[in-house]
């Protein structure tokens, strides 16, 4: 009797974990899907540059203060090899979910993940 109860509990736990794994995969696919893009706003004129997340690429953008380097890879974006003195913008890491933002204040650049419009 105890073995049947233990087996039922174990089976229930496995099913719950399988459902959680499927939901995690679906969330990652949705987050890195074509429904999002990276938007870089930079410089004194707030120039906007739209960067697709579905193409792996590195962009070098002269903001008028520094040249920032934005890397797009596997549906995510980040600042890399920052020429600014403190490199805080690199510390934000990979951005892949809507409304995630990284800022490079010395370069006057803001990188945000936004929906494709």
C-alpha positions, 0 to 999 in steps of 0.5 A: 500500500505504501509503495503504491502511494509513493509511486503515485506521488513520484508520478505526480511530481514527474508530471508537474516537472515535465509541465514546468519544463515545457512551459519554460521552453515555450517562454524562451522560444516566445521571448527570443521569437520574431515578436521582439526587437532591440531598440537603441536610442543614442546621442543628443538628438535621441536617434533611434536604431532598430535591431532585429533579434533574429539575426546574429550580428555586432553593430558599431554605433557612433553616438557622438561621444563614444562608439558603442558595440551592440551584439545580437546573438540567439535572440538577445542583445547586449553592450560589448567591449564598451570604450567608456571608463566604467563598463557598467553597461556591459554588466547588464548582460544579455537582454531578451525579454520585453522592457529589459533595458541597459544604459551607457550613460557616458555614450548617451545610449539606451538599449531596450527590448521592445515589441516589433511594431 
